[in-house]
Amino acid sequence: LDPIDMPTPTPRPQLSFNYVSYTSYGVGVTFEGPAGWQVDESQNQMMILSEPAAQIKEGQQCIVTLSAEPVSNNYSQSDLKSHVKQRLDTIYTSEMSDYSPSLTAERYMMGQKAVYANYTGTLVDGTQVGGRIMYVCIDKVLYGLEIIFPQGYKEDYLGVFGQIRKTMKAGTAAN
């Protein structure tokens, strides 16, 4: 039994981010993301935006991945839903010892109806994480936006995801 007069834990302060414009020529998008994050565009048609190592919380770096993949035709909502479910399966089998995905849902991204899902899980090293993945198909290009973050900071990092999603625009052609 816990004593009645046990102190209430001090709530942690909410994280705040300053947003700046980013351009990914490989993915073909512009968006607003947190200032000072590290950019990696070494992989074709992909941009990885990572929180600086000095800011890592609960042993998990927040990582945002944007991708673009040409497809033979525009995906239907059913195709997008299947793709999101496949990505969730891949994330689980490659990184997690325990995993709980949400159902898929729809929300707009880049002016089109997209499909997304959330997940929580435990990495093989015991770190508690959360994430969200979202995909949309526009003009035969499948755009992806994914984030993984320390579970204890879910609302803060879903705010980062939301800022990127609502400011993401296509039109920067890949070379």
Salt bridges, closest charged atoms under 4 A:
GLU51 OE2 - LYS57 NZ 2.80
GLU106 OE1 - LYS113 NZ 3.72
GLU146 OE2 - ARG87 NE 2.73
ASP156 OD2 - ARG12 NH2 2.40
